[in-house]
Amino acid sequence: MADKKIDTQAIEKHVRGILTALGDNPDREGLKETPQRVAKMYEEVFEGMLYTNEEIAGMFCKNFVQDTNINSQDMVVVKDIEIFSYCEHHLALMYDMKVSVAYIPKGKVLGLSKIARIADMVGKRLQLQERIGTDIADIMEMATGSEDITVVIEGCHSCMTARGIKKNNAVTSTMTMRGRFKEDPALQTSLFYQLRRGEY
C-alpha cells in the first residue's frame, strides 16, 4: 500500500481561497463547510492517485487456475463497466464513461469483480481518457500474466459539454489493443461482435 495520503487540510485552505477569488464570502452560511466537503470528496474521487499501477495490480490480482476446458483462443469480455474520472486539463468531470475489457487467459483467470475494481481505481485519478485505457491494460497484464488485452472506453467530457465548444452529444471513444488483439483480424472481429451484442 502506498504511504502517500491526500492532504485534506491543504485542499480546504485552497478551496477557501478559490471561493474568495470568485468574489464570494467563504464564511457565509451556504459556503461555511464547502472547503471540508470538497476535501472529503477529493479523498474519495482521487483515491487512485495514492497507488501505482503495480500496487493496484497487487491489490486486485486474485485469480483462479484456468479450467483445462478453456483453450488459449477463448476470451473473457467484461462490458460496460461504468466509471467516472476527472480531466487533468480542466479538473472537469469525465462522465457516462463505459469501459469494456477483454483478455485471453494465460493459465489463470481473474475474478470478474476485480476487473471492474481495476477500472474504477484507475478512473480515480487526474486522467486523460487515453491514459485510462493504457493504465487498465498495464494493470491487467500484470494481474493476469496475459499480454493479449483490449480496453475500449466511451465517455462524455464536461470540458466539451459544459464549456468551450458546448457539444452536448459528443462522445469520445478510445481503444487500447495489445498482443494478439492487435495482430489477429479474426480475433478482432470476434471481439467487436461481442462488444456489439445487445445493442440492437
URVEN-V951282 format. One line per field, one symbol per residue. phi: phi as a letter, one per 20 degrees, with the letter a starting at -180 (. if undefined). psi: psi as a letter, one per 30 degrees, with the letter a starting at -180 (. if undefined). burial: b if it has 16 or more other ideal C-beta (glycine too) atoms within 10 Angstrom, else e. Layout:
BEGIN
phi=???
psi=???
burial=???
END
This chain:
BEGIN
phi=.fefbfeffffgfffgffffffnddfefgfdgdfgfffffffgffdgffecegfffgffcegbcfffffeefefddcddlfeccbcfffclefeclecddccbdgcnbcegffffffffffffebfcdgffgfffffgfgfffdmdeecccdccbdcffdedblfldfefcddcbdccmffeddgffffffffffegnec
psi=kkfllkieeeeeeeeeeeeeffgljffleffegeeeeeeeeeeefgefffkleeeeeeehgklkkkkffjlffklkkjlhkklllkkfeghkkjlhkkkkkkljkiflkkkefeeeeeeeeefhlklkeefeeeeeeeeeeeefgkfjkkkkkkllkffeeflbfhjfgkkkklkjklbffffjeeeeeeeeeeefkff.
burial=eeeeebeeeebbeebbeebeeeeeeeeeeebeebbeebbeebeebbebbbbebeebbebbbebeeeeeeeeeeebbbbeebebebbbeeeebbbeebebbbbbbbeeebbeeebbbbbbbbbbbbebbbebbbbbbbbbbbbbbebbbbbbbbbbbbbbbbeeeeeeeeeeeebebbbbbbeeeeebeebbeeebeeeee
END
